[in-house]
């Protein structure tokens, strides 16, 4: 369940980064959004792993 929510959040963050790119925002803002999206996808993946 939470992995699906995190994947959706990652999609929204990537969309935000692309929107900021169109608005000619500073590169660091776009980079922060991409890093947060990558972290959300990593967390979603880690939640799908079986518990040891």
C-alpha positions in Angstrom: 0.0 0.0 0.0 2.6 2.5 1.0 4.8 1.7 -1.9 2.0 2.7 -4.3 1.6 6.0 -2.4 5.4 6.6 -2.6 5.4 5.9 -6.3 2.6 8.4 -6.8 4.5 11.0 -4.8 7.6 10.4 -7.0 5.5 11.0 -10.0 4.2 14.3 -8.6 7.8 15.3 -7.7 9.1 14.6 -11.2 6.1 16.6 -12.6 7.0 19.5 -10.3 10.6 19.4 -11.5 9.6 19.5 -15.1 7.2 22.4 -14.3 10.0 24.3 -12.7 12.2 23.6 -15.7 9.6 25.2 -18.0 9.5 28.2 -15.6 13.3 28.7 -15.9 13.7 28.2 -12.1 17.2 27.7 -10.6 18.8 24.4 -11.3 19.1 23.5 -7.6 15.3 23.6 -7.2 14.9 21.1 -10.1 17.7 18.9 -8.6 16.1 18.9 -5.2 12.8 17.7 -6.7 14.6 14.9 -8.7 16.5 13.8 -5.6 13.4 13.6 -3.6 11.6 11.6 -6.3 14.5 9.2 -6.4 14.4 8.8 -2.6 10.7 8.1 -2.8 11.2 5.4 -5.4 14.0 3.9 -3.4 11.8 3.8 -0.3 9.0 2.2 -2.3 11.3 -0.4 -3.5 12.7 -1.1 0.0 9.1 -1.5 1.3 8.5 -4.3 -1.2 11.4 -6.4 0.0 10.5 -9.3 2.3 11.3 -8.8 6.0 14.4 -10.7 7.1 
